[in-house]
Each structure stands twice: as C-alpha cells, then as structure tokens.
Amino acid sequence: MLSNGKSYFLVNVYDPDMANFFTSWPCSVIDGTVYIQNQIIFADQYCLSDILSFQTNLGEIEIY
C-alpha cells in the first residue's frame, strides 16, 4: 500500500483450492486517508495464485 497507494486484506479464505469466492477488504490511500471497503472476489474471475500472493488488481474503491 505504501508503494502504489492500494492493497487488500483477505479476510475469509476457508479452502482456497475448493472455494468459489473470497471475501476481501480493498484499501486505498486517498488524500492521506486510508479507505477500506468490503468486496467479494470470485475465483473464476482471477487467478488463485495471484489472489493469494496479492498480485491481483481489484480495481478502484468506489466512494459514494
């Protein structure tokens, strides 16, 4: 998060080889404030090894 202003926490990973989704908390630094959002990552949309090694770009946080 320090190098590019965003990262994510994986908060629910029960059985990575069998799971069809993971729950994550994407984090972004915007104007010096860290924003955290809840997000579901669907395993069929991302490579499992990239998700678990934090190489996945989950997109931008949406603030309403």
N, C-alpha and C positions, 0 to 999 in steps of 0.2 A: 504494500500500500504506500510505502514511503517513496518508492521509485516512480510509480505511474499514477498514484492518486486513487487506486481502487484495488480491491481484493474481495475475498469472500470466505466465510466460515461454513464448513459443512456441519450441520447440527443433527441430522438424523441419517445415519448410514447403517442399516441393520445387517444386510448381507449383500455386499457390493456386486457379487457375481450373479445374484438372482434378482436384485431389486430393479424395478422399472422406473423408479424416481428417487430423488434425493431432496431433502429439504436443506436450503442454504440461506445464509444471511449475507447478501452482497453489501459491501461497504464502499463508500466513496467519500473523498475529501473534497468539499466544495466551499470555497472562501474560508478555509481554516476550520471548518466544522465537519466532523465525521457523521455521515448519514448511513443508517443501517436499515435494510428492507428485507422482508421475508419473501422467499422465492422458491418455487418448485423447479428442480432441474429434471427433465425427463431423459432417461438413459438412452432412448433411441434417437435423441437429438444431438448428443455429444458423445465423444469417445470416453469410455470409462476411465482409462489410464490418464487422460488429460484432466478429467474432473478431479481425480484423487491426487494428482500431482500439482493441482492449482494452475494448470496451463490453459484452462478454459476461459474465454471471454464471455461473460454473461450479459454483456450489453451495459447500457447506462441505467442508472437509477432514475425512476420517474418520481418527481415531487409535485404534488398537487396542492 
